[in-house]
Amino acid sequence: MRSSRITSLLKTLAAASFLALIAPIVPVRAEPGDGAAGQSVAKSADSQATAVLLTRLEALEKRILELEGQLKDQEAAQGPSSDGAEAYEDLIPAYDQPGPAGGGYGSAAVPPQPQVPTTSGGYVIVTPEQAARAADESGIPREDPSAQAVAREDGDVAAAALLFRDTVPTLTRRQLEISEELAYTRNQGNLQSDRVFMSTTAVRYGIMNGLELGAIIPAYWGIRETQVGLNEWQSYDVADIGDITLQGSGDLWEQNAWRPGAALTLGAILPTSTYSPYLDDVKALRPGTDPRNIIYPYQAQQHWATFGNLQFFKTYDPVIIYLGLGLQYTFAQEFSGVEIRPGLTFNYNAGISMGLSEHTSFGFQVFGGYAEGLWVNGLAPSAPAAEQHSARVSIIQGLWPGVYLEPAVSFGLNAQSANSTFSTTVRKRF
């Protein structure tokens, strides 16, 4: 098998090189009526052309012997292997490899050049550049390959990474993305019910391919109703900006046939909210008491925090599967003379995204996390740990180049999760 491929390679190289050598050599013909002087010039030109051709053929023969020796050395170094045949595929020139289905040989990277007959009876090779120039001069419109590439890129983005957009970079160098999400969350408990309207603005900028920076700015209006007695309810609402997140995402390695791709996101959470989520007089509480104010529907921690997330993804066209694991550390903060520190938070996300068409994809995601209890003045947790798990279904639709619409609905999978969340996100890329 290897010998046949080596022979095929050498024959192909010899034939192509021979044609390349003799192509520039155009014999000078003596036309009738030129006389003896013209015939003498023609014979002299033929002799010179023959000498040049022989010199080039000798150089070609030496080159073929060198290549044959290199191939034999590689075969001896690799030893017998069932995969050896595939190893020589890379040594075969592109114009001698099978092209697309029905294309046969010669339809790969180097297509045969068209030959145009001349008035003198010979042929002239027309290069693609010359053909393009002729088309421009004749006014014939040509397709823009860059426009086709952009169209393919837009479709790939909509079908691929937007479902787990917060943990994977998708922007190119100097590309800007702005997104706005509007969400409504409904939760019904035994003694309380919550309704929260959330607006989340995200701005991301591509530093280079595979590396981007982002800022996430949330704002909310929440209403919480609490049953305080028989047929007696109290209602409180809070409107505030949430804690702003600053983060950077970068590719660790690209996916291939044997492994998934991976991306790392590192960031910080800034305590930009106005209201404290804890009771006003925390110091008066006895040890072991939960210091959180559960009457108001606060949607922020008002703590400094850092986090990291490792995201894996693998494409099986038109399906993409992914898994992300994250960890958040929250710093201690003093409230009313008492130091409070939330415990570690472990989070995850996993799902699938399937392309339905060039600009439409369907996504299913399961996400959640586990948060340790609060530590008050360095003592054991004064609040129970929280565990939340939810499922999310979404459709990502490309409206026009660079603009995407993503309606989604989420459902809680346990008692500590919100019952349902309905959201719509609009993304614009510049």
Secondary structure, 3 states (H helix, E strand, C coil): CHHHHHHHHHHHHHHHHHHHHHCCCCCCCCCCCCHHHHHHHHHHHHHHHHHHHHHHHHHHHHHHHHHHHHHHHHHHHHCCCCCHHHHHHHHCCHHHCECCCCCCECCCCCCCCCEEECCCCCEEECCHHHHHHHHHHHCCCCCCHHHHHHHHHHHHHHHCCHHHHHHCCCCCCCCEEEEEEEEEEEEECCCEEEEEEEEEEEEEEEEECCEEEEEEEEEEEEEEEEEEECCEEEEEEEEEECCEEEEEEEEEECCCCCCCEEEEEEEEEECCCCCCCECCCHHHCCCCCCCECCCCCCCCCCCCEEEEEEEEEEEECCEEEEEEEEEEEECCEEECCEEEEECCEEEEEEEEEEECCCCEEEEEEEEEEEECCEEECCCCECCCCEEEEEEEEEEEEEEECCEEEEEEEEEECCCCCCCEEEEEEEEEEC
